[in-house]
Amino acid sequence: MNGLLDRVFRLSQNNTDVKTEMIAGLTTFMTMAYIIFVNPDILSAAGMPWEGVFIATIAGIVLGTVAMVLLTNYPFALASGMGLNAFFAYTVVIGMGVPWQIALGIIFFEGLLFIILSVTPVRQMIVNSIPLGLKAAISAGIGLFIAFIGLQNAGIIVGSEATMVTIGNLASGPPLVAIFGTIVTGILYARKVKGALLWGILAATLVGALPGIGVTPSPAGAGRLLQVPSFTAWRGVFGRLDLRGALDIGFIGVLIAFLFVDLFDTAGTLVGVSSQAGYLDKDGNLPKASRALLADAIGTTGGAVFGTSTVTTYIESAAGVAEGGRTGLTGLATAALFALSLFFMPLVRLVPGVATAPALIVVGTMMMSNILKIDWKDYTEVLPAFICMITMPLAYSISHGIAFAFIFYPAVKLFTGRGRQVHWLVYTLGILFVAYFVFIE
């Protein structure tokens, strides 16, 4: 069996093995498992049935991730994008009064457009036109973003009316569990222990269950760990998209907004995690970029049919990469675990978000090493890179960080007499981003 998997996924060529890939897949699953509960919570606010969206979310994960496995053999997992789901529910459906069925139709057409762009050189040209220094900045910025999310999930960083963010109550259960888990994970990783991130998650989960802390929840249903989902509930969202309504010319702005955010969220994640995995070639380009983008588009289109918002490549894939995942076997393991979670929902819920926070913080730390690839002696490279990195966590958006980078980079180069060093597509995207902020954002 191991020999077959080695041949199919080219494990030896990628300096990995079945055990490493399985641990990486489990780690990715555990760090992003929150989405199968958070996504239904958000979309149900738009009037969609919670359990139907729960099943649709998992179906979208399996479709998108398996597509990524088959098309690229990369260890990236896909799921309904955070931020995009909030835009879908709170801005489009609740704020603009668009029925969720039409909103799903808009997502479907967005996915079709992405499929068309992915089988042409357009999307790959966009990804590969990103300057090498900005690619390093995107990876580092995603590291900051991931760590910020981890600190928030842990309650170490909380909101503040006076200063926007501040330190939480570090003497309370969640921060203590996260701090403990981060120290354990850091020690294990420094000692090169296989599965350090996974062991850190499990350690934090166990400590969270101690009396007086109570962070780890008890199994739902009086200790019952197996729960058969109601596929009848899925009928409430499956195939319910309104394609005719979505063709209304009045929704073109919504379609463009989804298109922009999804494109550059995906591009940023692919570049950032690929840089961490060592996939970028000597010119800083991602081999099989068009296939990776096609997998993303397939996930989005299928996800809309299943009944969920835009499916995109997940930054938590970096956790699996950090555990040594280098092939599609990691993604396949992740997809299989999500499929099983349909029947083991109470067991999955035993791992609280605070227990996965240490993995995000440690992965963010590792991704920051990419700043060494930036030419710190060249201010025309440093300023756009810094703007990109700092915007991602502060604006809570990968795409906005990239947008500011594409505006600053060509402007600084052009007005310092080095405009010819910039790819024409970077100028074009910079202008489009300015128009996006003026007319759409």
C-alpha positions, 0 to 999 in steps of 0.5 A: 500500500505504501509503495502504491501511495508513493508512486501515485503522490510521488512521496519520495520525490518530495522528500516525505512519507505516508506517516508524515503526510497523514500527520500533516493532513490531521493537523490541517484538519484540526486547525481549520475544523472550526469552519464547519461550525462557524460557517453555518453560524454566519450563513444562518444569519442570512436565513439559511438552515444551519444543518443544511449549511453544515453539510454543504460546508463539508461537501464544498471542502471535500470537492475543492480539496480533492480537486486540488489533489487531483489537479496539482498534487499540492497539500492545500485544503479548501473551504468556505472563505472567512470574510467572504461568508460574512460579506455574503450574509451581512452585506449582500443578503442582510444589508442589500436585501438580496435573497440568499438564493440569488446570492448563491447564484452570483457565487456560482457565476463568479466560479464559472468566470474563474474557471474560464480565467483559470483555463486561460493564462489570465489568472496564472499571469496575475499570480506570477506577475507579483514581484518576488519581494512582494511574494515574500511580503505576502507570505510574511503578512499571512504569517502575521495574519495567522498569528493574529487570528490565533491570538484572537481565538485564544483571547490573548488579544481582544477588542477595545473601544479605546485602542481597537485591540488590547491584551485580554485577561491572561489569568482566565482559562482560554489564554492560559490554555493557549499560552501553555499549548504555544510553549509546548508546541514551540519546545517540541518544534525546536526539538524537531519532534514529528507532529509537534503542532498536532501534539500541541493541539492535543495537549491544549485540549487535554489541559482545557478539560481540567477541572476549573478551566472548562475550556474543552466542551463535554461531548454533546448528547451525554457522551455520544460521539457518533451522530448521523447527520440529517441529509434531509436538511441539506435539501433546504440549500442544495441546488437552491441557487437562483441563477435567473435572479443572479443575472440581474444587471443590478448585481454586477457590482456584487459579482465584481466584489466577490471576484476581486476578493476571491481572486486575490485572497486565493492568489495570496494564500497560494503564494504565501503557503507555496513559498513556505513549502518551497514550491516557487521556482527560481523566478518566484513563480508557482508551477501548476498555478493555473491548475491550483486556481482551477481547483479553487474555481471548481470548489466555488462553483460546486460549493454554490450548488451545494449551498455554501458561500465562496470556497477558497484555498485556506491559510490554515493549510500552512499548518500541514505544510509546517508538519512536513506535508508536501503532496496531495496525500496531505489534502486527501487525508484532510478531505477524508477527515472532513467527510468523516466529521459528518458522522462524528460532529460531537467528537470534532467539537471536543477540540476548542478553537483555543486549542488550535490557536498555538498551532496558528501562532507557531505557523505564523512565526515560521512564515515570518522568516520569508522577510529575509527574502526582501531586499531591505536596502532598496526602499522601493521594495521595502515600503510596498512590502511593509504596507502589504504585511502590516495591512493584512492583520490590521485590515483582517484581509489578505486581499486588501494587503495585496491591493495596497501593495499593488498600488504602492509598488508601481507608484514608488518605482515609477516616481523614482525613475525605475518604472521600467522594472515593473511588469505592465500587469502590475500597473494595470492591477494597481489602477484596477485596485484604485478603481475598486476602492473608489467605486466598489469598496 
